[in-house]
Amino acid sequence: MPAAVKWAALVLATGFVAQFGKMLAEYVVKRYRERHASSNTPQAARPSGETTGGAERRAASSPFEGAAVPPVDSKIEKKMRKARYKANKKSRDR
């Protein structure tokens, strides 16, 4: 069997295995998200008596307590604030 045919078969087999590996990874991530989605539901959506207690502890020890800047709700706002900060800093340094 010529070497080119062997290489072509090897490349095809590698692609086949990689595709199934990708599908398996997507399946595992989907199952993980489905399993953990129920633990991320809001407190009001849970039946009474079912609490996690973790949210209360995290809220009590928030890194933003006493901070001058309130926490940012979205990535876009954070990026815009960072860009303004950099622009102000750059103009002060000159």
C-alpha positions in Angstrom: 0.0 0.0 0.0 1.5 3.4 -1.0 2.5 5.8 1.8 0.1 8.5 0.5 -2.9 6.2 0.9 -1.8 5.3 4.5 -1.5 9.0 5.3 -4.9 9.7 3.8 -6.5 6.9 5.8 -4.7 8.1 9.0 -6.0 11.7 8.5 -9.6 10.4 7.8 -9.5 8.2 10.9 -8.2 11.1 13.0 -11.0 13.4 11.8 -13.6 10.7 12.5 -12.3 10.2 16.1 -12.0 14.0 16.6 -15.6 14.6 15.5 -17.0 12.0 17.9 -14.8 13.4 20.7 -16.3 16.8 20.0 -19.8 15.4 20.1 -19.0 13.6 23.4 -17.6 16.8 24.9 -20.8 18.8 23.9 -23.0 16.0 25.3 -21.1 16.1 28.6 -21.3 19.9 28.9 -25.0 19.8 28.1 -25.6 17.2 30.8 -23.6 19.2 33.3 -25.5 22.4 32.6 -28.9 20.6 32.8 -27.9 19.0 36.1 -26.7 22.3 37.6 -29.4 24.5 36.1 -31.8 23.4 38.9 -29.4 24.5 41.6 -29.1 28.0 39.9 -32.8 28.7 39.9 -33.9 31.9 41.8 -35.0 31.5 45.4 -38.6 32.4 44.6 -38.9 29.6 42.0 -37.8 27.0 44.5 -40.4 25.2 46.7 -40.5 26.4 50.3 -38.0 24.8 52.6 -35.5 24.2 49.8 -32.6 26.6 50.3 -28.9 26.5 49.4 -27.6 29.0 52.0 -24.6 29.7 49.7 -26.1 32.8 48.2 -26.6 34.4 51.6 -23.0 33.7 52.6 -21.7 35.1 49.4 -23.8 38.2 49.7 -22.6 38.8 53.2 -18.9 38.7 52.2 -19.2 40.6 48.9 -15.9 42.0 47.7 -17.8 45.2 46.7 -18.8 46.1 50.3 -17.6 49.6 50.9 -16.2 49.9 47.4 -16.4 53.2 45.5 -17.6 51.6 42.3 -20.8 49.4 42.4 -20.6 46.0 40.7 -21.2 46.0 37.0 -24.1 44.0 35.6 -22.8 43.3 32.1 -19.5 42.8 30.4 -20.1 45.6 28.0 -20.5 48.2 30.8 -17.4 46.8 32.4 -15.4 47.1 29.1 -16.7 50.7 28.6 -15.8 51.7 32.1 -12.3 50.2 31.6 -11.8 52.0 28.3 -12.8 55.4 30.0 -10.4 54.7 32.9 -7.6 54.0 30.5 -8.3 57.1 28.4 -8.4 59.2 31.5 -5.2 57.7 32.8 -3.5 58.2 29.5 -4.5 61.8 29.3 -3.2 62.5 32.8 0.1 60.8 32.1 0.9 63.2 29.2 
